[in-house]
Amino acid sequence: MMTFVAFKLSLLAMLSFLFAWACTPFLSRFLERYRLGKRIRDEQSAPIYSRLHKGKENTPTMGGVLIWGTTLFIASLFLFLSVAFPSEFFSNMNFLTRSQVWLPLAALVLAAFVGAVDDILNTRLIGPRGGGLQMRHRVIIYTAIASIGAWWFYYKLDWDLLHVPFVGDFSITWWYIPFFIFVIVSTAFSVNEIDGLDGLAGGTLFPAFGAFGVIAVMQGKYDLAAFCAVIIGALLAFLWLNIYPAKFFMGDTGSMSLGVTLGIVAMLTNYALLLPVIGFLFVIETLSVIVQFLSKKIRGKKIFLSTPLHHHLEARGWKEPTIVMRFWVISWVTAVIGVILALVDRGIY
């Protein structure tokens, strides 16, 4: 059984990588042709950020289409093959199941669509402060998406148990709904915050999905693990053109949708409380923004030269590839720590 699971995950990840990698030239030309380039904030609103990143203006954005588009295609392909060519192999390779994959895939595509709209508004300078949806509108929209997921979990899956590692499972009744919404929305915006340097978001999401994929395998949730494997394959292909100097950016259609999906995967494994460990950098990046905001409001002074944290390090003189590589290392370490904690919690050591 485990031999086939390993084969299935490896094959799906490889096919996802190859398909996404083959699509990158076409996507890059499409984004350039329709001038879907990133707009950089002006010097008045963000002087340090503008000085550091002005040279990246008009770099194609919306590269996240490659990730969620590939995931949707691979999932649909094997569903079709299992129906069109009934056999044990295609039936086992199909991972689009109601209990494990329907919700995260639907949330991935829905959040990606909202992010794509935001990206297009930004590239066309439609909206306040240089284009794009206002923060309050984004919060409302993604809260609505998270609410759908919370409803699905609580009413459709009859799920209200919260697992506390090393302690046990607790029924939190209807409190599960606001907790679910908080996890999804906070993860989405945290991933969005870290998407600021070439290869940073993709390189830190890779081990995060990998860690939860391993946890899913430990729980026997092989279809959810397969879903994570497909995302990992697509992320790897995306990084091919996103590493420094990036040929295109992920955009909100990638960062927000993958953040939403990562949160849902964490909830499906019932290891959401390990998410701050596995996604440690997402937490730190968001905290730097919150601390900076509160300091400016209360003290009238900044703590960081620029936020999120990676921009502060950049302003301090760190080279962009140095920041990205070191963040990658940290993300792999925290992902491994998260997996180890899950193994010990389940008594597998």
Residue pairs with C-beta under 8 A, 6 or more apart in sequence:
4 92
5 217
5 222
5 225
8 92
8 93
8 95
8 222
8 226
9 213
9 217
9 222
9 225
9 226
9 229
10 229
11 93
12 74
12 78
12 93
12 95
12 226
12 229
12 230
12 233
13 229
13 230
13 232
13 233
13 236
14 233
15 74
15 233
16 70
16 71
16 74
16 229
16 230
16 231
16 232
16 233
16 234
16 237
17 233
17 234
17 236
17 237
18 233
18 237
19 70
19 73
19 74
19 234
19 237
20 66
20 67
20 70
20 233
20 234
20 236
20 237
20 238
21 237
21 240
23 66
23 69
23 70
23 237
24 66
24 237
24 238
24 240
24 241
27 63
27 65
27 66
27 248
28 60
28 241
28 247
28 248
31 37
31 60
31 61
31 62
31 63
31 248
32 60
35 58
35 123
36 60
36 61
36 62
36 119
36 120
36 123
37 57
37 58
37 59
37 60
37 61
37 123
38 56
38 57
38 58
38 59
38 60
38 61
38 122
38 123
38 249
38 251
39 57
39 58
39 122
39 123
39 125
39 130
39 131
40 49
40 50
40 53
40 54
40 56
40 57
41 49
41 50
41 129
41 130
42 50
42 130
43 50
43 51
45 129
45 130
46 306
48 305
48 306
48 311
48 315
49 306
49 311
52 306
52 311
52 314
52 315
56 246
59 246
59 247
59 248
59 249
60 247
60 248
60 249
61 119
61 122
61 123
61 248
61 249
61 250
61 251
62 116
62 119
62 120
62 248
62 249
62 251
62 253
62 254
63 238
63 241
63 242
63 248
63 249
63 250
63 251
63 254
64 112
64 115
64 238
64 250
64 251
64 252
64 253
64 254
64 255
64 257
64 258
65 112
65 116
65 253
65 254
66 234
66 237
66 238
66 254
67 231
67 234
67 235
67 238
67 250
67 254
67 258
68 108
68 109
68 112
68 234
68 253
68 254
68 257
68 258
70 230
70 233
70 234
70 237
71 105
71 108
71 227
71 230
71 231
71 234
72 105
72 108
72 109
74 230
75 95
75 96
75 101
75 105
75 227
75 230
76 96
78 90
78 93
78 94
78 95
78 96
79 94
79 96
81 90
81 93
81 94
82 90
82 91
82 93
82 94
95 101
95 222
95 223
95 226
95 227
95 230
96 102
96 105
96 223
97 223
99 157
100 221
100 223
100 224
100 227
100 268
101 223
101 224
101 226
101 227
103 149
103 152
103 153
103 264
103 268
104 224
104 227
104 261
104 264
104 265
104 268
105 227
107 145
107 148
107 149
107 184
107 257
107 260
107 261
107 264
108 257
108 258
108 260
108 261
109 257
110 145
110 257
111 142
111 145
111 188
111 256
111 257
111 259
111 260
111 261
112 253
112 254
112 256
112 257
113 253
114 141
114 142
114 145
114 252
114 256
115 251
115 252
115 253
115 254
115 255
115 256
115 257
116 251
116 252
116 253
117 133
118 132
118 133
118 138
118 252
118 253
118 256
119 132
119 251
119 252
119 253
121 127
121 131
121 132
121 133
122 130
122 131
122 132
122 252
123 131
124 131
125 131
126 132
127 133
127 134
128 134
132 252
133 141
138 256
139 185
139 189
142 184
142 185
142 188
142 189
142 256
142 260
143 181
143 185
145 184
145 260
146 180
146 181
146 184
146 185
146 260
146 263
147 177
147 181
149 180
149 184
149 264
149 267
150 176
150 177
150 178
150 180
150 181
150 184
151 177
153 159
153 176
153 180
153 267
154 160
154 174
154 176
154 177
154 180
159 176
160 171
160 172
160 173
160 174
160 176
161 169
161 170
161 171
161 172
161 176
161 270
162 169
162 170
162 171
162 172
162 176
162 179
162 270
162 272
162 273
163 169
163 170
163 270
163 271
163 273
164 170
164 273
165 271
165 273
165 274
165 341
165 342
165 345
166 344
166 345
169 270
172 179
179 272
180 267
183 263
183 266
183 267
183 272
183 275
184 260
184 263
184 264
184 267
185 263
186 263
186 286
187 259
187 260
187 262
187 263
187 266
187 275
187 279
187 282
188 256
188 259
188 260
188 263
189 256
189 259
189 286
190 259
190 279
190 282
190 283
190 285
190 286
191 201
191 205
191 255
191 256
191 258
191 259
191 262
191 279
191 282
192 252
192 255
192 256
192 259
193 282
193 285
193 286
193 289
193 308
194 200
194 201
194 204
194 255
194 281
194 282
194 285
194 308
194 310
194 327
195 201
195 249
195 250
195 254
195 255
196 308
196 310
196 311
197 244
197 310
197 314
197 320
197 323
197 324
198 242
198 243
198 244
198 245
198 246
198 320
198 321
198 324
199 239
199 242
199 243
199 244
199 246
199 324
199 328
200 310
200 323
200 324
200 327
201 250
201 254
201 255
201 258
202 235
202 238
202 239
202 242
202 250
203 239
203 243
203 324
203 327
203 328
203 331
204 279
204 281
204 282
204 327
204 328
204 331
205 235
205 258
205 262
206 232
206 235
206 236
206 239
206 331
207 278
207 331
207 332
207 334
207 335
207 336
208 262
208 278
208 279
208 282
208 331
208 335
209 228
209 231
209 232
209 235
209 262
209 265
210 228
210 232
210 335
211 278
211 335
211 336
211 338
211 339
212 228
212 262
212 265
212 266
212 269
212 271
212 278
213 224
213 225
213 228
213 229
213 232
214 225
214 339
214 342
215 269
215 271
215 274
215 338
215 339
215 342
216 222
216 224
216 225
216 228
216 265
216 268
216 269
217 225
218 342
218 343
218 346
218 348
219 269
221 268
221 269
224 265
224 268
224 269
227 265
228 265
231 258
231 261
238 250
238 254
241 247
241 248
242 248
242 249
242 250
243 324
244 320
244 321
244 324
259 282
262 275
262 279
263 272
263 275
266 272
266 274
266 275
266 278
271 338
271 342
274 338
274 341
274 342
276 283
277 334
277 337
277 338
277 341
278 334
278 335
278 337
278 338
278 339
279 334
280 330
280 331
280 334
281 327
281 330
281 331
281 334
284 309
285 308
285 309
285 310
286 308
288 304
288 307
288 308
288 309
288 312
289 307
289 308
291 303
291 304
292 302
292 303
292 304
292 307
295 301
295 302
295 303
296 302
304 311
304 312
305 311
305 312
305 315
305 316
306 312
306 314
306 315
310 323
310 327
313 323
314 320
314 323
343 349
